[in-house]
Amino acid sequence: MWDPDVYLAFADHRGRPFVDLLSRVGARTPRRVVDLGCGAGNLTAQLARRWPNAVIEALDSSPEMVQAAREHGVDASVGDVGTWTPQPDTDVVFSNAVMHWVPEHRELFVRWAGQLAAGSWIAVQMPGNFESPSHAAVRAVARREPFAKALREVLSLVGTVVDTPAHYAELLIDAGCTVDAWETTYEHQLSGEHPVLDWISGTALLPVREQLNDEEYQHFRQELIPLLAEAYPARPDGITFFPFRRVFVVAQVGG
């Protein structure tokens, strides 16, 4: 279950890739802009400010996130990005930090390119940090007893599912798009007693949380703490550097 409060604890850090992605979308007067995986809606409002005359369509699979988005004034709805189909007037499809949860996202990108009108935009950002020490630590603990049986399927959700920017560029060029693809590693400066654990509690640990009861989950977190502390040591001033790689793809259909 997604917890908007936990996720928004790092809203500033999580918002930077959204802004970087948005800055590369060249749509001037789109009719409909769709935010797939709108989350708590705090960033969706930036789409409305960028394109005040556009219809803003917001979708998320989490009822809790959709409720939070509505509280932010976003007319969001619960839905599955895997079955979503663009309306005929859709000119921008925007998805920030969502599609890595969808194994078939490559096929979806190609499908959208075939469904959208020429000149439309597809803009996607996905975390590409699945080989990072934080995710390796989650996998290591998940293989331990007493967690291994309960978390067997979860291991695939913290594995490598995001390709290189070049792969996505080639995929969408072959689908008839003009593509701008790149990657950025952000050096987040975190603070707190267990800052990296706090960060992944709002994202990577969600599948783990869903499979364990409260006591088991707290046990799992305690097992993670020394691994994360070794991988991401705090500086004497209390700052912990947390490198986070992200993959960006901006494509114009029929370009």
Long-range contacts (C-beta under 8 A, 24 or more apart in sequence): 1-62, 1-64, 1-206, 1-209, 1-210, 2-39, 2-62, 2-64, 2-65, 2-206, 3-64, 3-202, 4-39, 4-40, 4-64, 4-65, 4-68, 6-201, 6-202, 7-39, 7-40, 7-65, 7-202, 7-203, 8-40, 8-42, 9-198, 9-202, 10-188, 10-190, 10-198, 10-199, 10-202, 11-42, 13-186, 13-188, 13-190, 13-244, 14-97, 15-42, 15-43, 16-186, 17-96, 17-97, 17-125, 17-184, 17-186, 17-246, 17-248, 18-43, 18-46, 18-96, 18-97, 18-125, 19-46, 20-125, 20-184, 20-248, 21-94, 21-96, 21-123, 21-124, 21-125, 21-248, 21-250, 22-46, 22-47, 22-50, 22-94, 22-123, 24-123, 24-180, 24-248, 24-250, 25-92, 25-94, 25-121, 25-123, 25-250, 26-121, 26-252, 27-51, 27-91, 27-92, 27-120, 27-121, 29-53, 29-54, 30-54, 30-91, 30-92, 30-121, 31-55, 31-89, 31-90, 31-91, 32-56, 32-57, 32-87, 32-89, 32-90, 32-91, 32-92, 33-57, 33-90, 33-91, 33-92, 33-94, 34-58, 34-59, 34-84, 34-86, 34-90, 34-92, 34-93, 34-94, 35-59, 35-94, 35-95, 35-96, 36-81, 36-84, 36-93, 36-94, 36-95, 36-98, 36-99, 37-61, 37-81, 37-95, 37-96, 37-97, 37-98, 37-99, 38-65, 38-66, 38-69, 38-74, 38-76, 39-65, 39-68, 39-69, 40-65, 40-68, 40-69, 40-72, 41-65, 41-68, 41-69, 41-70, 41-71, 41-72, 41-73, 41-74, 41-76, 42-72, 43-96, 44-69, 44-72, 44-74, 44-76, 45-72, 45-73, 45-74, 47-92, 47-94, 51-92, 54-91, 54-92, 55-89, 57-87, 57-90, 59-84, 81-108, 82-108, 85-115, 86-112, 86-115, 86-116, 88-117, 90-116, 90-117, 90-120, 91-116, 91-117, 91-119, 91-120, 91-121, 92-120, 92-121, 92-123, 93-120, 93-121, 93-122, 93-123, 94-123, 94-124, 95-123, 95-124, 95-125, 96-124, 96-125, 97-125, 97-126, 97-127, 97-246, 98-126, 99-124, 99-126, 100-126, 100-127, 100-128, 100-130, 100-161, 100-162, 101-157, 103-161, 106-163, 106-168, 106-171, 109-168, 109-171, 109-172, 109-175, 109-249, 109-251, 110-171, 110-172, 110-175, 113-172, 113-175, 113-176, 113-177, 113-251, 113-253, 114-175, 116-253, 117-253, 117-254, 118-253, 118-254, 119-252, 119-253, 119-254, 119-255, 120-252, 120-253, 121-250, 121-251, 121-252, 121-253, 122-172, 122-177, 122-249, 122-250, 122-251, 122-252, 122-253, 123-249, 123-250, 123-251, 124-168, 124-248, 124-249, 124-250, 125-246, 125-247, 125-248, 125-249, 126-162, 126-246, 126-247, 127-162, 127-203, 127-244, 127-245, 127-246, 127-247, 128-162, 128-183, 128-245, 128-246, 128-247, 129-243, 129-244, 129-245, 129-246, 130-158, 130-159, 130-160, 130-161, 130-162, 131-160, 132-243, 132-244, 132-245, 133-227, 133-228, 133-231, 133-232, 134-196, 134-199, 134-200, 134-204, 134-228, 134-231, 134-232, 134-242, 135-204, 136-231, 137-224, 137-227, 137-228, 137-231, 138-200, 138-204, 138-205, 138-208, 138-224, 140-227, 141-220, 141-223, 141-224, 141-227, 142-208, 142-220, 144-223, 146-216, 147-212, 147-216, 147-220, 150-211, 150-212, 150-216, 151-208, 151-211, 151-212, 153-211, 154-207, 154-208, 154-211, 157-207, 158-204, 158-207, 162-247, 163-247, 164-247, 165-247, 165-248, 165-249, 168-247, 168-249, 169-249, 172-249, 172-251, 176-253, 176-254, 177-251, 177-252, 177-253, 177-254, 177-255, 178-251, 178-252, 178-255, 179-249, 179-250, 179-251, 179-252, 180-248, 180-249, 180-250, 180-251, 181-247, 181-248, 181-249, 181-250, 182-247, 182-248, 183-245, 183-246, 183-247, 183-248, 184-245, 184-246, 184-248, 185-243, 185-244, 185-245, 185-246, 186-243, 186-244, 186-246, 187-241, 187-242, 187-243, 188-241, 188-242, 188-243, 188-244, 189-239, 189-240, 189-241, 189-242, 190-239, 190-240, 190-241, 190-242, 191-238, 191-239, 191-240, 194-225, 194-228, 194-229, 195-232, 195-234, 195-240, 195-242, 196-228, 196-231, 196-232, 196-240, 196-242, 197-221, 197-224, 197-225, 197-228, 199-242
